[in-house]
Amino acid sequence: YVLRTQGMEIIEFRHDDFYIESRMAPLFDEERRQSSEVLWLIRDISEVKRKQQQIEYQANFDSLTSLANRRFALLHMEKKIAHARRYGQYGAVLFIDLDHFKNINDSLGHPVGDQLLVEMGSRLSQTVRDEDLTARLGGDEFLVLLDELAETPELAATHASECAQRLLEAIREPINVDIHCFHLSASIGITVFPAANDTAADLIRQADTAMYHAKAVGRNGFSLYTQNMQQQTQDKLNLFTDLHQAIEDE
């Protein structure tokens, strides 16, 4: 690219992983008149670029699975929400949580659990379309963003449910790690966007709520988010808060 600032022209050249920066600035005589000569500075900035790329990668991608992280997912979702509203297309967010995964970490240790997470991330990304985003939110929680599924929310929900079923089938395939053979399952919550003024954080919260509903009804399945689910969650929180206060007040 070319950058001009305060009379200086800066140009960067790239060849594979090799970067060169070229700077040119006009020279002036003793009476501050610009001459026909220029000062040309050239330097190797490959190491600087590599460090910048590493910092950017660490800020946006999960170090274990190489999937997008929560930060990148939220930014990407905001763009897709705006695009969906502009063009009248509906997509879906799938919140995926592995069932009873903590038992594996507790019994066999995190190194084994990490290998399973890497395999799960690979299976999820291979099951969805290339244009869909797969992210690891943390722990054993994953997210899939399905973009431009349909022109109606009902049809988008149908396509998202079909995708969720394919993801569950991929997750259930046995995984061999060392001498162990694991048979995992997952619970998936689905929410369709865009709706009202929902933000990316709202969509994750809704899909998370639907995921917990899927766990409550037996795990190894998926649930579509409804407003009733959110009300039930709020009612439980209110009840917990009220009971705590009632105990304090005797």
C-alpha positions in Angstrom: 0.0 0.0 0.0 1.0 3.7 -0.4 0.8 6.3 2.4 1.6 10.0 1.9 2.1 12.1 5.0 3.9 15.5 5.5 5.6 15.4 2.2 6.8 11.8 2.6 5.7 8.9 0.5 5.7 5.5 2.2 5.3 2.3 0.2 5.3 -1.3 1.4 6.3 -4.2 -0.8 5.5 -7.8 0.0 6.9 -11.0 -1.4 5.6 -14.1 0.5 6.6 -13.4 4.1 9.3 -10.8 3.2 8.3 -7.1 3.6 10.2 -4.0 2.5 9.3 -0.4 3.4 10.3 2.3 1.1 10.2 6.0 2.2 10.9 9.0 0.0 11.0 12.6 1.1 12.1 15.7 -0.9 15.3 17.5 0.0 15.6 21.3 0.5 18.5 23.7 0.1 19.7 26.2 2.6 17.0 28.7 1.6 14.4 26.0 2.2 13.6 25.7 -1.5 12.7 22.2 -2.7 15.3 20.6 -4.9 15.0 17.9 -7.5 16.7 15.4 -5.2 15.0 13.1 -2.7 16.0 11.1 0.3 15.2 7.4 -0.2 15.2 5.1 2.8 14.6 1.4 2.5 14.3 -1.1 5.4 13.4 -4.7 6.0 10.2 -4.7 8.2 9.5 -8.5 7.9 10.0 -9.1 11.6 7.8 -6.2 12.6 5.0 -7.5 10.3 5.3 -11.0 11.7 4.9 -9.7 15.2 1.9 -7.6 14.2 0.3 -10.6 12.5 1.0 -12.7 15.6 -0.6 -10.1 17.9 -3.6 -9.9 15.6 -4.0 -13.6 15.4 -3.8 -14.0 19.2 -6.4 -11.3 19.6 -8.9 -13.0 17.2 -8.3 -16.8 17.3 -8.3 -19.5 19.9 -4.8 -20.8 20.6 -5.9 -24.4 21.1 -8.3 -25.1 18.2 -7.3 -22.2 15.9 -11.0 -21.4 15.6 -12.3 -17.8 16.0 -12.5 -16.7 19.6 -15.4 -14.9 21.4 -14.0 -11.4 20.5 -13.8 -12.2 16.8 -17.2 -14.0 16.8 -19.0 -10.9 18.4 -17.5 -8.5 15.8 -18.3 -10.8 12.9 -21.8 -11.4 14.2 -22.5 -7.6 14.4 -21.5 -7.3 10.7 -23.7 -10.2 9.7 -26.7 -8.8 11.7 -26.4 -5.5 9.9 -26.1 -7.3 6.6 -29.1 -9.5 7.3 -31.3 -6.4 8.2 -30.2 -4.6 5.1 -30.9 -7.4 2.6 -33.9 -9.1 4.3 -32.1 -12.4 4.9 -32.3 -14.6 8.0 -29.5 -16.6 9.7 -29.0 -18.5 12.9 -26.6 -18.8 15.8 -25.9 -22.2 17.3 -24.5 -22.5 20.8 -22.9 -25.9 21.4 -21.9 -27.3 24.7 -20.4 -30.8 25.1 -22.3 -33.0 27.6 -20.5 -34.1 30.8 -17.1 -32.9 29.4 -15.9 -31.8 32.9 -15.9 -35.5 33.9 -13.2 -36.2 31.3 -11.0 -33.3 32.5 -11.4 -34.3 36.1 -10.7 -38.0 35.5 -8.1 -38.0 32.7 -6.6 -34.5 32.9 -6.7 -31.5 30.6 -4.2 -32.8 28.0 -6.7 -35.5 27.0 -9.5 -33.0 27.2 -7.6 -30.6 25.0 -7.1 -33.2 22.3 -10.9 -33.8 22.3 -11.6 -30.1 22.0 -9.3 -29.8 19.0 -11.0 -32.8 17.3 -14.5 -31.3 18.1 -13.5 -28.0 16.6 -12.3 -29.7 13.5 -15.5 -31.7 13.1 -17.7 -28.7 13.6 -15.9 -26.6 11.0 -15.9 -29.4 8.5 -19.7 -30.1 9.0 -20.8 -26.5 8.2 -20.4 -24.5 5.0 -17.1 -22.8 4.3 -18.8 -19.4 4.6 -20.2 -20.2 8.1 -18.2 -19.1 11.1 -17.1 -21.6 13.7 -15.8 -20.3 17.0 -14.7 -21.5 20.4 -16.1 -19.3 23.1 -14.2 -21.0 25.9 -14.0 -24.3 27.8 -16.1 -26.8 25.9 -18.5 -24.2 24.4 -18.5 -23.6 20.7 -20.5 -21.3 18.4 -21.6 -21.7 14.8 -22.9 -18.7 12.8 -25.1 -19.7 9.8 -25.4 -16.7 7.5 -28.1 -16.1 4.9 -30.1 -19.3 5.4 -33.5 -18.1 4.1 -35.8 -15.2 3.5 -38.2 -16.1 6.4 -37.3 -16.8 10.0 -39.4 -20.1 9.9 -37.4 -21.5 7.0 -34.1 -20.3 8.6 -35.1 -22.1 11.8 -35.7 -25.3 9.7 -32.3 -25.1 8.0 -30.6 -24.4 11.3 -32.3 -27.4 12.9 -31.1 -29.6 10.1 -27.6 -28.3 10.6 -27.8 -28.9 14.3 -28.7 -32.5 13.7 -25.7 -33.0 11.4 -23.5 -31.5 14.0 -24.8 -33.8 16.7 -24.2 -36.8 14.4 -20.6 -35.6 13.8 -20.0 -35.1 17.5 -21.3 -38.6 18.4 -18.7 -40.3 16.1 -16.2 -42.1 18.4 -12.9 -40.4 19.1 -9.7 -42.4 20.0 -7.2 -40.7 22.2 -4.2 -42.8 23.3 -5.8 -46.0 24.7 -9.2 -44.4 25.3 -12.2 -44.4 23.0 -14.7 -41.6 23.7 -18.4 -41.3 22.8 -19.4 -37.7 23.3 -22.7 -35.9 22.9 -23.7 -32.3 23.0 -26.5 -29.9 23.6 -27.2 -27.2 21.1 -29.3 -24.0 21.4 -30.5 -22.2 18.3 -31.6 -18.6 17.8 -32.6 -17.0 14.5 -31.6 -13.4 13.5 -32.2 -10.6 12.9 -35.0 -9.8 15.3 -36.0 -6.5 16.9 -32.8 -4.7 18.1 -30.9 -7.8 19.1 -27.1 -7.4 19.3 -24.5 -10.1 19.0 -24.4 -10.4 22.7 -28.2 -10.9 22.8 -28.0 -13.7 20.3 -25.3 -15.5 22.2 -27.4 -15.2 25.4 -30.5 -16.5 23.6 -28.7 -19.4 22.1 -27.1 -20.2 25.4 -30.6 -20.1 27.1 -31.9 -22.6 24.4 -28.9 -24.8 25.0 -29.6 -25.1 28.7 -33.2 -26.0 27.7 -31.8 -28.8 25.5 -29.8 -30.0 28.5 -32.8 -29.9 30.8 -34.9 -32.1 28.5 -32.3 -34.8 28.3 -29.1 -33.6 26.5 -27.8 -34.9 23.2 -30.3 -32.7 21.3 -31.1 -29.2 20.3 -33.7 -26.6 21.2 -34.9 -23.4 19.4 -35.0 -20.3 21.5 -38.4 -18.8 22.4 -39.3 -15.8 24.5 -40.9 -18.2 27.0 -37.5 -19.7 27.7 -36.1 -16.3 28.6 -39.0 -15.6 30.9 -38.5 -19.0 32.7 -34.8 -18.2 33.2 -35.7 -14.7 34.6 -38.3 -16.2 36.9 -35.8 -18.7 38.3 -33.3 -15.9 38.9 -35.9 -13.8 40.6 -37.0 -16.8 42.8 -33.4 -17.4 43.8 -32.9 -13.8 44.7 -36.1 -13.6 46.6 -35.3 -16.8 48.6 -31.9 -15.5 49.5 -33.4 -12.3 50.7 -36.2 -14.2 52.6 -33.5 -16.2 54.5 -31.7 -13.0 55.4 -35.0 -11.5 56.6 -35.9 -14.8 58.4 
